[in-house]
Each structure stands twice: as structure tokens, then as C-alpha cells.
Amino acid sequence: MTVRAARKEKGNYRIFCDIISSFFSIYVLLFLNIMYCINRFWVYVSLGTVLKL
């Protein structure tokens, strides 16, 4: 295996890692948004029940 081939392999690996990290960050952002929406929903529900009481 020549140095150039090794360097190319490393480049492909880096691209692969970038793709995985970007997908992971997108999933984390989606998860945080969903959790935020659920928390706001529960806040509204609890406020509604308190106001009804």
C-alpha cells in the first residue's frame, strides 16, 4: 500500500466521519426540539388544569 493510497483511504474515512457526525447532530437537534415541544405541551396542559381548577 503506497502513501498516496493510504492518504486516500484516510480522506474517505474522514468524509464518512463527517457524514456520520452531521447526521448525528441533526438527530440530536430533532430530539431536543421534540423534547422542547413535549415540555411546552405539558406546561400548557398543567397550566390549563390549574386555571380550570
KAJOFEN-V781925 format. One line per field, one symbol per residue. ss: DSSP state (@ for helix, = for strand, . for the rest). phi: phi as a letter, one per 30 degrees, with the letter a starting at -180 (. if undefined). psi: psi as a letter, one per 40 degrees, with the letter a starting at -180 (. if undefined). A space follows every 10 residues. Layout:
ss: ???
phi: ???
psi: ???
//
This chain:
ss: ..@@@@@@@@ @@@@@@@@@@ @@@@@@@@@@ @@@@@@@@@@ @@@@@@@@@@ @@.
phi: .ddddddded dddddedddd dddddddddd dddddddddd eddddddddd ddd
psi: hidddddddd dddddddddd dddddddddd dddddddddd dddddddddd dd.
//
